[in-house]
């Protein structure tokens, strides 16, 4: 195509280590695609100023996520109605203010869903 590179298909396949077999993963294995497993601990956040040290934000989110999990358990034991994860996080003081915060939150919430699915 006139010297242009064109990507066809997915760049990644999510959820390949769970109890369900994902058809796209089966196809990738049959086609002997090169794959690399990751738990995203090696992900880098790149902003205008370069690579960002996200360890402080990760630690803050982890503490807020743990507090939210405890609040969720307490609410379940008390027979209270469900509330969203967003509301739980806000109640324990997590208020994202940047793309870095949003990224850390997204990656951190993946771990919650792995636990409860």
C-alpha positions as CSV (number, residue, x, y, z in Angstrom):
1,X,0.0,0.0,0.0
2,X,2.3,2.7,-1.2
3,X,4.9,2.1,1.6
4,X,2.3,2.5,4.4
5,X,2.1,0.2,7.4
6,X,-1.4,-0.8,8.2
7,X,-2.4,-2.5,11.5
8,X,-5.0,-5.2,11.2
9,X,-6.6,-6.5,14.3
10,X,-6.0,-6.2,18.1
11,X,-2.9,-5.1,19.7
12,X,-3.7,-7.1,22.9
13,X,-6.0,-9.8,24.2
14,X,-7.5,-9.2,27.7
15,X,-8.5,-11.8,30.2
16,X,-6.6,-14.8,29.0
17,X,-5.9,-16.2,32.4
18,X,-9.5,-16.5,33.6
19,X,-11.8,-19.4,33.8
20,X,-13.4,-18.7,30.4
21,X,-11.7,-19.3,27.1
22,X,-11.7,-16.2,24.9
23,X,-12.2,-17.1,21.2
24,X,-9.6,-14.5,20.0
25,X,-7.0,-16.0,22.3
26,X,-7.7,-19.5,20.9
27,X,-7.2,-18.1,17.4
28,X,-4.0,-16.3,18.4
29,X,-2.6,-19.5,19.8
30,X,-3.6,-21.5,16.6
31,X,-1.8,-18.9,14.5
32,X,1.3,-19.1,16.7
33,X,1.3,-15.3,17.4
34,X,4.1,-14.1,19.6
35,X,2.6,-13.2,22.9
36,X,3.8,-11.5,26.1
37,X,1.9,-11.8,29.4
38,X,1.8,-8.8,31.6
39,X,0.1,-7.7,34.8
40,X,0.7,-4.1,33.9
41,X,3.2,-3.5,36.8
42,X,5.7,-2.6,34.1
43,X,3.5,0.1,32.4
44,X,5.0,3.5,32.1
45,X,3.1,6.8,32.1
46,X,4.6,9.2,29.6
47,X,3.5,12.8,29.7
48,X,4.9,15.9,28.0
49,X,7.8,16.2,30.5
50,X,8.8,12.6,30.1
51,X,8.3,9.4,32.1
52,X,6.4,10.0,35.3
53,X,7.2,8.5,38.7
54,X,3.8,7.1,39.6
55,X,4.8,5.3,42.8
56,X,3.2,7.9,45.1
57,X,-0.1,8.0,43.2
58,X,-0.1,4.1,43.1
59,X,0.4,3.9,46.8
60,X,-2.3,6.5,47.5
61,X,-4.8,4.7,45.2
62,X,-3.9,1.3,46.7
63,X,-4.8,2.6,50.2
64,X,-8.0,4.2,49.0
65,X,-9.0,1.0,47.1
66,X,-8.4,-1.1,50.2
67,X,-10.5,1.3,52.2
68,X,-13.3,1.1,49.6
69,X,-13.1,-2.7,49.7
70,X,-13.5,-2.6,53.5
71,X,-16.5,-0.2,53.2
72,X,-18.0,-2.5,50.5
73,X,-17.7,-5.5,52.8
74,X,-19.2,-3.6,55.7
75,X,-22.1,-2.5,53.6
76,X,-22.8,-6.0,52.4
77,X,-22.6,-7.4,56.0
78,X,-25.0,-4.7,57.2
79,X,-27.5,-5.5,54.3
80,X,-27.2,-2.1,52.8
81,X,-27.9,-1.5,49.1
82,X,-25.2,-1.6,46.5
83,X,-23.4,1.6,45.5
84,X,-21.0,2.1,42.6
85,X,-17.3,1.7,42.9
86,X,-17.0,5.4,41.9
87,X,-19.1,6.4,44.9
88,X,-17.1,4.1,47.2
89,X,-13.8,5.6,46.1
90,X,-15.2,9.1,46.5
91,X,-16.4,8.3,50.0
92,X,-13.0,7.2,51.1
93,X,-11.3,10.3,49.6
94,X,-10.1,9.3,46.1
95,X,-10.7,12.3,43.8
96,X,-8.7,11.9,40.5
97,X,-7.3,15.1,39.2
98,X,-5.2,14.1,36.2
99,X,-4.7,11.6,33.5
100,X,-2.1,9.9,35.7
101,X,-4.7,9.4,38.4
102,X,-7.2,8.1,35.9
103,X,-4.7,5.6,34.6
104,X,-3.7,4.4,38.1
105,X,-7.4,4.0,39.0
106,X,-8.2,2.0,35.8
107,X,-5.3,-0.3,36.3
108,X,-6.0,-0.6,40.0
109,X,-9.6,-1.5,39.5
110,X,-8.8,-4.3,37.2
111,X,-7.4,-6.1,40.3
112,X,-10.7,-5.7,42.1
113,X,-12.6,-7.2,39.2
114,X,-10.2,-10.2,39.1
115,X,-10.9,-10.9,42.7
116,X,-14.7,-10.9,42.5
117,X,-15.2,-12.4,39.0
